[in-house]
Amino acid sequence: MSILLKNVIIEGKKRDLFIEGKIIKNIGDNLDLKAEEEIDAKGEKAVLPGFVNCHTHAAMSLLRGYGDDLSLKEWLENKIWPLEAKLTPDDIYWGTKLACLEMIKTGTLAFNDMYFFPESAISATEEMGLRALIGLVVFDLSESGQPENIEKTYYRLQSKKSDLINLSVAPHSIYTVSKENLIWSKNFAQKENLILHIHLSETEKEVDDCLKENNLRPAEYLNQINFLGENVILAHSVWLSEGEISIIAENKSSPVYNPCSNLKLVSGEIFPYKAFKDKNVNICLGTDGAASNNSLDMIREAKFASLLQKHKEKDPTFLPADEALSVATKSGYRALRMGSGEIKEGNLADLILVDLNKTYFAPGLNFVSDLIYAASGDCVSDSICNGRILMRDKKVEGEDEIIKKSKKIAEGLVRGQINKN
């Protein structure tokens, strides 16, 4: 497949961009090249790298709006866990498709997932055309989450790995996975050269319990068992001491900032962005699942990320728009080992086109500022992943069926829960 983007805005200048296969082949002025597909932006669309959602539970899109405005304990125990116990592989397939649809429409082209039935998530994601790191969830209370079953699943799914799909080992957390299984996860990931994806220090209770049981804080505990490393992605990471931040920095692990979910569930602490930045840590951005956010819109997430840090540091210059954009793109590709995140020749063709005719881009004095502080994912008009057009002029193939099917599944799940109660 070859694609020619004519008259697109790249870093404030009108240029042409030629994609051959999955690679950005040429960027120049008035390119005279033949392509199988051509999009003439007429100077009215800007090109950006796709966003990377570094922590989510994609199929939880089926549970969006169910159990809102509750405490974390009540939300989990009375709403989320009872419904999750009923989820089938087919539910996960359609829930992941719904999440992929939302991500495509709002400019996210790669995501880091942790949820049930990974084979269903892989099938859905491949069909939608997005990049993903699909986690094999290690969980002590689940038969499928036992090491022997994770290992079998990994080798069975190895053939599913591709340009777009890779697998990770995803121990849920230190409070749902034993020390032995955390060590197994670390060793298996090292053996197979995989990324590790884990929730860390999301709540104060997690820290208190870890101190009582191990006389160590969570990051100290993971460090003691040699779990941390450059291949580790740490979701949330809000209840951290200065010493723990130093440990994470020394191990070159990547924490994921999830501002909207942490605010909505009242995690109680604000992500320590400045402390991580001061130690040159690769900070990533994620939405968490749509049941606790309730959006997968990374532009909205980047705005919250920036404003919350300005408030925390009492400094309006802190985490400016261009840095927030970088965290939502380059940092994520780096953490997921996907090698893109910038618009330049030779890079992967993971691109989005942004409609500059939206009212929030007027008068147009500062595009990146307008994008982060004024826009939403609705400004994305076209999405291209791995050199394939996934959305053109806001239309995604099969979107009506995905929405219809997802609504039917969610209604059935909720109705069954109401009848049970």
Stockholm file with secondary structure:
# STOCKHOLM 1.0

chainA/1-421         MSILLKNVIIEGKKRDLFIEGKIIKNIGDNLDLKAEEEIDAKGEKAVLPGFVNCHTHAAMSLLRGYGDDLSLKEWLENKIWPLEAKLTPDDIYWGTKLACLEMIKTGTLAFNDMYFFPESAISATEEMGLRALIGLVVFDLSESGQPENIEKTYYRLQSKKSDLINLSVAPHSIYTVSKENLIWSKNFAQKENLILHIHLSETEKEVDDCLKENNLRPAEYLNQINFLGENVILAHSVWLSEGEISIIAENKSSPVYNPCSNLKLVSGEIFPYKAFKDKNVNICLGTDGAASNNSLDMIREAKFASLLQKHKEKDPTFLPADEALSVATKSGYRALRMGSGEIKEGNLADLILVDLNKTYFAPGLNFVSDLIYAASGDCVSDSICNGRILMRDKKVEGEDEIIKKSKKIAEGLVRGQINKN
#=GR chainA/1-421 SS CEEEEEEEEETTEEEEEEEETTEEEEEESSCCCCCSEEEECTTCEEEEECEEEEEECGGGGGGTTTTCSSCHHHIIIIIIHHHHTTCCHHHHHHHHHHHHHHHHHHTEEEEEEECSCHHHHHHHHHHHTCEEEEEEEECTTCSTTSHHHHHHHHHHHGGGCCSSEEEEEEECCTTTSCHHHHHHHHHHHHHHTCEEEEEESCSHHHHHHHHHHHSSCHHHHHHHTTCCSTTEEEEECCSCCHHHHHHHHHHTCEEEECHHHHHHTTCSSCCCHHHHHHTTCCCEECCCCTTSSCCCCHHHHHHHHHHHHHHHHTCTTSSCHHHHHHHHTHHHHHHTTCCCCSCCTTSBCCEEEEETTSGGGCSCSCHHHHHHHTCCGGGEEEEEETTEEEEETTEETTHHHHHHHHHHHHHHHHHHHHHHC
#=GC SS_cons         CEEEEEEEEETTEEEEEEEETTEEEEEESSCCCCCSEEEECTTCEEEEECEEEEEECGGGGGGTTTTCSSCHHHIIIIIIHHHHTTCCHHHHHHHHHHHHHHHHHHTEEEEEEECSCHHHHHHHHHHHTCEEEEEEEECTTCSTTSHHHHHHHHHHHGGGCCSSEEEEEEECCTTTSCHHHHHHHHHHHHHHTCEEEEEESCSHHHHHHHHHHHSSCHHHHHHHTTCCSTTEEEEECCSCCHHHHHHHHHHTCEEEECHHHHHHTTCSSCCCHHHHHHTTCCCEECCCCTTSSCCCCHHHHHHHHHHHHHHHHTCTTSSCHHHHHHHHTHHHHHHTTCCCCSCCTTSBCCEEEEETTSGGGCSCSCHHHHHHHTCCGGGEEEEEETTEEEEETTEETTHHHHHHHHHHHHHHHHHHHHHHC
//
